[in-house]
């Protein structure tokens, strides 16, 4: 088993437990008349179930990773993506959601995934178009606009 698969299963197990405990603070209701805690409870229980399947399946072949595997370079991409997300958090009100998301996709794909410019621009345009169509056109939601009014 790969160490990251085990960590991923453990992460989703914790998320499932948190959702299940959090949903107990709300009225759950039943299947016919669900309350506000029904969906988080169901989602939490499914996450717990699937993460336990993953963990138990992978425990048979578990081996501890070497100490140098994490240090060898994977953390740089994680730090880069987290940094880009933090910058996007602080500038999205000034630039607007669509421009910020467009730039976020470009920076992430070029920096962390090393994609070509053609693929990067295509993905960024399609993503922004999808966000606009779903939220503005279909759901009639107003997204924060930046100084350009976009």
C-alpha positions as CSV (number, residue, x, y, z in Angstrom):
1,X,0.0,0.0,0.0
2,X,1.1,3.5,-0.7
3,X,1.5,5.7,2.3
4,X,-0.5,8.5,0.8
5,X,-3.5,6.2,0.2
6,X,-3.5,5.3,3.9
7,X,-3.2,9.0,4.9
8,X,-6.0,9.8,2.5
9,X,-8.3,7.1,4.0
10,X,-7.5,8.4,7.5
11,X,-8.2,12.0,6.4
12,X,-11.6,11.1,5.0
13,X,-12.4,9.1,8.1
14,X,-11.8,12.1,10.2
15,X,-13.9,14.3,7.9
16,X,-16.7,11.8,8.1
17,X,-16.5,11.7,11.9
18,X,-16.6,15.5,12.1
19,X,-19.6,15.7,9.8
20,X,-21.4,13.0,11.7
21,X,-20.8,14.7,15.0
22,X,-21.6,18.2,13.6
23,X,-24.9,16.9,12.1
24,X,-26.1,15.7,15.5
25,X,-26.4,19.4,16.6
26,X,-29.3,19.8,14.1
27,X,-32.7,18.1,13.7
28,X,-32.1,15.1,11.4
29,X,-35.7,14.2,10.6
30,X,-36.4,11.1,8.4
31,X,-36.3,10.1,4.8
32,X,-39.8,11.5,4.0
33,X,-39.2,14.8,5.9
34,X,-35.5,15.4,6.2
35,X,-34.2,18.1,8.6
36,X,-31.1,20.3,8.2
37,X,-28.9,17.6,9.7
38,X,-30.0,14.8,7.4
39,X,-27.6,15.4,4.5
40,X,-24.5,16.0,6.6
41,X,-25.3,12.9,8.6
42,X,-25.7,10.8,5.5
43,X,-22.6,12.2,3.9
44,X,-20.6,11.7,7.1
45,X,-21.7,8.1,7.4
46,X,-20.8,7.4,3.8
47,X,-17.4,8.9,4.2
48,X,-16.8,6.8,7.3
49,X,-17.9,3.7,5.5
50,X,-15.8,4.2,2.4
51,X,-12.7,5.3,4.2
52,X,-12.9,2.3,6.5
53,X,-13.1,0.1,3.4
54,X,-10.1,1.8,1.9
55,X,-8.1,1.6,5.2
56,X,-8.9,-2.0,5.8
57,X,-8.2,-3.0,2.3
58,X,-4.8,-1.2,2.2
59,X,-3.7,-2.3,5.7
60,X,-2.8,-5.8,4.3
61,X,0.0,-4.4,2.3
62,X,1.1,-1.4,4.4
63,X,4.8,-0.6,4.5
64,X,6.2,2.6,6.1
65,X,7.7,5.0,3.6
66,X,11.3,6.1,3.6
67,X,12.0,9.4,5.3
68,X,13.4,11.0,2.1
69,X,10.2,10.4,0.0
70,X,8.4,13.4,1.2
71,X,11.4,15.6,1.4
72,X,12.3,14.8,-2.3
73,X,10.0,17.4,-3.7
74,X,6.3,16.8,-3.3
75,X,6.0,19.4,-0.6
76,X,7.0,22.2,-2.9
77,X,4.0,21.7,-5.1
78,X,1.7,21.6,-2.1
79,X,3.2,24.8,-0.7
80,X,2.9,26.5,-4.1
81,X,-0.8,25.6,-4.4
82,X,-1.5,26.7,-0.8
83,X,0.2,30.0,-1.5
84,X,-1.8,30.6,-4.6
85,X,-5.0,29.8,-2.8
86,X,-4.1,32.2,0.0
87,X,-3.4,35.0,-2.5
88,X,-6.6,34.3,-4.4
89,X,-8.5,34.5,-1.1
90,X,-7.3,38.0,-0.5
91,X,-7.7,39.4,-4.0
92,X,-11.0,37.9,-5.2
93,X,-13.1,40.8,-3.9
94,X,-10.9,43.3,-5.7
95,X,-10.6,41.3,-9.0
96,X,-13.9,39.6,-9.0
97,X,-14.7,35.9,-8.8
98,X,-14.4,35.2,-12.5
99,X,-11.0,36.9,-13.1
100,X,-9.6,35.5,-9.8
101,X,-10.7,31.9,-10.8
102,X,-9.3,32.3,-14.3
103,X,-5.9,33.4,-12.8
104,X,-6.1,30.7,-10.1
105,X,-6.5,28.0,-12.7
106,X,-3.6,29.4,-14.8
107,X,-1.2,29.7,-11.9
108,X,-2.1,26.3,-10.6
109,X,-1.8,24.5,-13.9
110,X,1.4,26.2,-15.0
111,X,3.1,26.1,-11.6
112,X,2.1,22.8,-10.0
113,X,1.1,20.7,-12.9
114,X,3.5,22.1,-15.6
115,X,0.8,22.0,-18.3
116,X,1.1,23.6,-21.8
117,X,-0.2,27.1,-22.3
118,X,-2.8,25.9,-24.8
119,X,-4.2,23.4,-22.3
120,X,-4.0,25.8,-19.4
121,X,-5.8,28.6,-21.2
122,X,-8.5,26.2,-22.6
123,X,-9.1,24.8,-19.1
124,X,-9.2,28.2,-17.5
125,X,-11.7,29.6,-20.1
126,X,-14.0,26.5,-19.9
127,X,-13.9,26.6,-16.1
128,X,-14.8,30.3,-15.9
129,X,-17.5,29.8,-18.6
130,X,-18.9,26.9,-16.6
131,X,-19.0,28.9,-13.4
132,X,-20.7,31.8,-15.1
133,X,-23.3,29.5,-16.8
134,X,-24.1,27.5,-13.6
135,X,-24.1,30.3,-11.0
136,X,-25.2,33.4,-13.0
137,X,-27.3,32.1,-15.8
138,X,-28.9,28.9,-14.3
139,X,-29.0,29.7,-10.6
140,X,-29.4,33.5,-11.0
141,X,-26.8,34.2,-8.3
142,X,-24.8,37.4,-8.2
143,X,-21.1,36.7,-8.0
144,X,-18.8,39.3,-6.4
145,X,-17.5,41.6,-9.2
146,X,-14.2,43.3,-9.1
147,X,-13.1,46.7,-10.1
148,X,-13.6,45.9,-13.8
149,X,-17.2,45.0,-13.2
150,X,-16.8,41.4,-14.4
